[in-house]
Amino acid sequence: MFNSRVGVLGSTVLDEKGIKALAELPGLDQLRANILGLIQAPASKLARLMATPGSQVARVVKAHSEK
């Protein structure tokens, strides 16, 4: 009995291990969400970083005014 499991992706021949690895990849919607998250992360971090010094100055001024 001959039992062979192979697949073809483009011009690449996949063995059983390659087929399993391909099956475990996330779907297109998940990949798009991951990319969008990676693109948005630096912008949100920059916005938080820019807001932090202003809020710290406001707390210092408030603390001095309450003395």
C-alpha positions in Angstrom: 0.0 0.0 0.0 1.4 3.4 -1.0 0.3 6.3 1.3 1.9 9.6 0.3 0.8 13.0 1.5 2.1 15.9 -0.5 0.8 19.3 -1.6 1.7 22.0 -4.1 1.8 25.7 -3.3 2.7 27.6 -6.4 5.7 25.8 -7.7 6.7 24.4 -4.3 6.0 20.8 -3.3 5.0 20.5 0.3 5.5 17.4 2.4 3.1 16.5 5.3 5.0 18.8 7.7 4.7 21.7 5.3 1.0 21.1 4.8 0.5 21.1 8.6 2.5 24.3 9.0 0.4 26.0 6.2 -2.8 24.9 7.9 -1.8 26.5 11.2 -1.2 29.9 9.7 -3.8 32.6 10.7 -6.6 33.6 8.3 -6.5 36.7 6.1 -8.7 38.7 8.5 -6.4 37.9 11.4 -3.3 38.8 9.5 -4.9 42.1 8.5 -5.8 42.9 12.1 -2.3 42.1 13.2 -0.8 44.4 10.6 -3.2 47.2 11.5 -2.3 46.8 15.2 1.4 47.0 14.4 0.9 50.1 12.4 -1.3 51.9 15.0 0.9 50.9 18.0 3.7 53.5 17.5 1.2 56.3 16.9 -0.7 55.6 20.1 2.5 55.3 22.1 3.7 58.6 20.7 0.4 60.2 21.6 0.7 58.9 25.2 4.3 60.1 25.4 3.4 63.6 24.2 0.6 63.8 26.7 2.6 62.6 29.7 4.9 65.7 30.2 1.9 68.1 30.1 -0.1 66.2 32.7 3.0 65.9 34.9 3.5 69.7 34.7 -0.2 70.2 35.5 0.1 68.0 38.6 3.2 69.9 39.8 1.5 73.3 39.4 -1.6 72.0 41.1 0.5 70.7 44.0 2.3 74.0 44.5 -1.0 75.9 44.3 -2.5 73.7 47.1 0.4 74.5 49.5 
